[in-house]
Amino acid sequence: MPDYSAPLDDMRFVLENIVDLPALATLPGFEHAEPEMVYGVLEESGRFFAQEFAPLNQVGDTQHSRRNPDGSVTTPDGFREAYERYVQAGWAGVPFPAEYGGGGFPWLVAIAMQEMLTAANMGFSLCPLLTQGAIDMLLHYGSEEQREVYLPKMVSGEWTGTMNLTEPQAGSDVGALTTRAVPADDGTWRITGQKIFITYGEHDLAENIIHLVLARVPDAPPGTKGISCFIVPKFLLNEDGTPGERNSLECVSLEQKMGINASPTCVMAYEDAVGYVIGEPNEGMRYMFKMMNNARVSVGVSGLSLGERAYQQAVAYAQERRQGRAPGAPKGESSPIVDHPDVRRMLLTMRAQIEALRCLAYLNAESLDLATNHPDEDTRTRAQERADLLTPITKGWGTDLGVELTSLGVQVHGGMGYIEETGAAQHYRDIRIAPIYEGTNGIQAMDMVGRKLPMRAGGVMADHLAAIEDTASELAKGDEELAAIGERLADAHAVLKETTDWLLTNGLSDPNNALAGATPYLRMCGIVTGGWLLARAAQAARDLLDAGEGDADFLNQKLVTARFYAEQLLPQAAGLAPSVTAGPSDLLHASF
Ligand SMILES: Cc1cc2nc3c(=O)[nH]c(=O)nc-3n(C[C@H](O)[C@H](O)[C@H](O)COP(=O)(O)OP(=O)(O)OC[C@H]3O[C@@H](n4cnc5c(N)ncnc54)[C@H](O)[C@@H]3O)c2cc1C
């Protein structure tokens, strides 16, 4: 059974050196989240996830969630019990307000926990992830009564939540949805329509499921301007708030998928189901946009999570498996494959990108926390801008890397990687969905060039570029090793700046210019931002070593990783420039 252990030292290094957890813990509302307490929470939850959920990962993959003839859904063996213990331990509510029974911790802590839970069992982790999205929506836009009725049970995990956007004709184009909501005499609504691909739309883990459903009210304007959001509980509530009569909705089938087999992906049918509008009718899309960042960062983190799990497994396998003789090894003896340069290349490529991704995801989460809790308005605004800019990168680059990292994990295993028994293939199959849902990565790239790049007339991206340039200049003053990293970072910065300028100049005059280059540009942003953050990690490691603090072996490895990234991965950014600036001509002339 493949093991997973939470990479607590690596996580702590990022929390202390790339983001500023101690400073976050001084902000109003986060005072109790002092670093030692947070490390305790991460250590304990990491152990819990590794013990409870990691061993169920392969069980979930082989057994799948199953739909019964009566429409109920049974999750794989062990999931119910593990979920019950998860709820009892209080892990579900860590980032939510204390007034609803949550822990009131920063989102940064939730993201670190999400990293571990998803690595332990991605198929399971989607249940809390979707519930978090639904909680977030109710926190921001639910009425006081709705918050009081639903949130305590959802925050505790006793009830779970879903997000119902997709319909057969409405995927990326959410505005094409046709599910109807008609007002009833008593102020409630009746919802009718079919939703597809609904994650954990039906299951046996919790006593109630709170569906958030996007639908159209009568005379709603067409497209995204006419979308409203409704609470549609599986069981309507009794006067005392307990689940009562069954609502008129059901899971009519489950999809057979490539991966995340434990996660039931449901076709949901609503037939005059009782619903309660959230906020104002026709404002649903605006509400969804507001809370998209959190969900997109979480999905981006799944690339990190499965990359980390695949890496741990690949390292263990490479140390054990013996083949051929590595250069310099004694004659007549086979070497563990970890001694072969090409296997080391794969492992170090994995490690470097995983560490870069962790820095990026945590920085993104910290920006979200600063944007909500910092007392200074200007700081809040800047933090929100940074979160907005980083989110498509975390989601798009993070999940693309997730696929590449898990593929490398398979490759390190050789033929055994292709055989299901090792579990390496499962990570690859599981993560393949992540570039597709929560806005495909093509849509993320369009968001980057169409919405994020133009923020403050390019000013937000200019600030980001300036931060990268500052780090490069700072490193130039360091020792030979840091200066070399700084030099590579300066080159990558120049390329990103040049292509950004090209997009700002040519993309506004002809949107096709920006759309044609959007995906390579998003990747370039990821590669360079990752290089920037690992350069900062190198600098922090050097400072700690010079001060005689920390574990020297651990810190020296940070330098090795950062140098490898700067020298061998960061230069890939320049190779993308021609695709970003090519314009649409070839694409539009091709016939299919
Ligand atoms: C396992 C799984 C779980 C899911 N969970 C949920 C859930 O819980 N709730 C929910 O509501 N939905 C869920 N989804 C749906 C998911 O969010 C959609 O599949 C996704 O948004 C893409 O929509 P689509 O499948 O219709 O693809 P399409 O929109 O048809 O896209 C097909 C391709 O065309 C591209 N494309 C589409 N439009 C454009 C455009 N304007 N410009 C450029 N390229 C474009 C896309 O990038 C993609 O490559 C889930 C899906 C799966 C498979």
The ligand as an SDF file (V2000), in Angstrom:
LIG
                    3D

 53 58  0  0  0  0  0  0  0  0999 V2000
  -15.3810   14.7260  -12.6310 C   0  0  0  0  0  0  0  0  0  0  0  0
  -16.0580   16.0300  -12.8320 C   0  0  0  0  0  0  0  0  0  0  0  0
  -16.5590   16.7300  -11.7490 C   0  0  0  0  0  0  0  0  0  0  0  0
  -17.2460   17.9280  -11.9430 C   0  0  0  0  0  0  0  0  0  0  0  0
  -17.8310   18.5520  -10.8620 N   0  0  0  0  0  0  0  0  0  0  0  0
  -18.6910   19.5840  -11.0870 C   0  0  0  0  0  0  0  0  0  0  0  0
  -19.4960   20.1080  -10.0420 C   0  0  0  0  0  0  0  0  0  0  0  0
  -19.4160   19.6770   -8.8890 O   0  0  0  0  0  0  0  0  0  0  0  0
  -20.3880   21.0980  -10.3470 N   0  0  0  0  0  0  0  0  0  0  0  0
  -20.5170   21.5900  -11.6000 C   0  0  0  0  0  0  0  0  0  0  0  0
  -21.3380   22.4700  -11.8080 O   0  0  0  0  0  0  0  0  0  0  0  0
  -19.7460   21.1330  -12.6190 N   0  0  0  0  0  0  0  0  0  0  0  0
  -18.8560   20.1300  -12.4030 C   0  0  0  0  0  0  0  0  0  0  0  0
  -18.0970   19.6260  -13.4320 N   0  0  0  0  0  0  0  0  0  0  0  0
  -18.2160   20.2200  -14.7510 C   0  0  0  0  0  0  0  0  0  0  0  0
  -16.9700   20.9700  -15.1820 C   0  0  0  0  0  0  0  0  0  0  0  0
  -16.8420   22.1450  -14.4510 O   0  0  0  0  0  0  0  0  0  0  0  0
  -17.0690   21.1810  -16.7130 C   0  0  0  0  0  0  0  0  0  0  0  0
  -16.8230   19.9320  -17.3020 O   0  0  0  0  0  0  0  0  0  0  0  0
  -16.0950   22.2360  -17.2060 C   0  0  0  0  0  0  0  0  0  0  0  0
  -16.5090   23.4950  -16.7620 O   0  0  0  0  0  0  0  0  0  0  0  0
  -15.9750   22.2460  -18.7270 C   0  0  0  0  0  0  0  0  0  0  0  0
  -17.2190   22.2850  -19.3450 O   0  0  0  0  0  0  0  0  0  0  0  0
  -17.5440   21.2280  -20.5030 P   0  0  0  0  0  0  0  0  0  0  0  0
  -17.2480   19.8730  -19.9520 O   0  0  0  0  0  0  0  0  0  0  0  0
  -18.9010   21.4760  -20.9870 O   0  0  0  0  0  0  0  0  0  0  0  0
  -16.4900   21.5160  -21.6100 O   0  0  0  0  0  0  0  0  0  0  0  0
  -16.6580   22.6090  -22.7890 P   0  0  0  0  0  0  0  0  0  0  0  0
  -17.0890   23.9000  -22.2290 O   0  0  0  0  0  0  0  0  0  0  0  0
  -17.4770   21.9970  -23.8690 O   0  0  0  0  0  0  0  0  0  0  0  0
  -15.1640   22.7480  -23.2750 O   0  0  0  0  0  0  0  0  0  0  0  0
  -14.5500   21.8690  -24.2410 C   0  0  0  0  0  0  0  0  0  0  0  0
  -13.2230   22.4970  -24.6760 C   0  0  0  0  0  0  0  0  0  0  0  0
  -13.4760   23.7350  -25.3350 O   0  0  0  0  0  0  0  0  0  0  0  0
  -12.7800   24.7860  -24.7000 C   0  0  0  0  0  0  0  0  0  0  0  0
  -13.6240   25.9940  -24.7230 N   0  0  0  0  0  0  0  0  0  0  0  0
  -14.9090   26.1100  -24.3440 C   0  0  0  0  0  0  0  0  0  0  0  0
  -15.3200   27.3680  -24.4840 N   0  0  0  0  0  0  0  0  0  0  0  0
  -14.2870   28.0740  -24.9560 C   0  0  0  0  0  0  0  0  0  0  0  0
  -14.0840   29.4390  -25.3030 C   0  0  0  0  0  0  0  0  0  0  0  0
  -15.0470   30.3580  -25.1610 N   0  0  0  0  0  0  0  0  0  0  0  0
  -12.8670   29.8000  -25.7460 N   0  0  0  0  0  0  0  0  0  0  0  0
  -11.8760   28.9110  -25.8480 C   0  0  0  0  0  0  0  0  0  0  0  0
  -12.0040   27.6150  -25.5460 N   0  0  0  0  0  0  0  0  0  0  0  0
  -13.1950   27.2000  -25.0970 C   0  0  0  0  0  0  0  0  0  0  0  0
  -12.5110   24.3110  -23.3000 C   0  0  0  0  0  0  0  0  0  0  0  0
  -11.3730   24.9450  -22.7100 O   0  0  0  0  0  0  0  0  0  0  0  0
  -12.3030   22.8290  -23.5100 C   0  0  0  0  0  0  0  0  0  0  0  0
  -10.9820   22.5680  -23.8710 O   0  0  0  0  0  0  0  0  0  0  0  0
  -17.3720   18.4520  -13.2480 C   0  0  0  0  0  0  0  0  0  0  0  0
  -16.8410   17.7600  -14.3400 C   0  0  0  0  0  0  0  0  0  0  0  0
  -16.2170   16.5590  -14.1470 C   0  0  0  0  0  0  0  0  0  0  0  0
  -15.7080   15.7990  -15.3590 C   0  0  0  0  0  0  0  0  0  0  0  0
  1  2  1  0
  2  3  1  0
  2 52  2  0
  3  4  2  0
  4  5  1  0
  4 50  1  0
  5  6  2  0
  6  7  1  0
  6 13  1  0
  7  8  2  0
  7  9  1  0
  9 10  1  0
 10 11  2  0
 10 12  1  0
 12 13  2  0
 13 14  1  0
 14 15  1  0
 14 50  1  0
 15 16  1  0
 16 17  1  0
 16 18  1  0
 18 19  1  0
 18 20  1  0
 20 21  1  0
 20 22  1  0
 22 23  1  0
 23 24  1  0
 24 25  2  0
 24 26  1  0
 24 27  1  0
 27 28  1  0
 28 29  2  0
 28 30  1  0
 28 31  1  0
 31 32  1  0
 32 33  1  0
 33 34  1  0
 33 48  1  0
 34 35  1  0
 35 36  1  0
 35 46  1  0
 36 37  1  0
 36 45  1  0
 37 38  2  0
 38 39  1  0
 39 40  1  0
 39 45  2  0
 40 41  1  0
 40 42  2  0
 42 43  1  0
 43 44  2  0
 44 45  1  0
 46 47  1  0
 46 48  1  0
 48 49  1  0
 50 51  2  0
 51 52  1  0
 52 53  1  0
M  END
$$$$
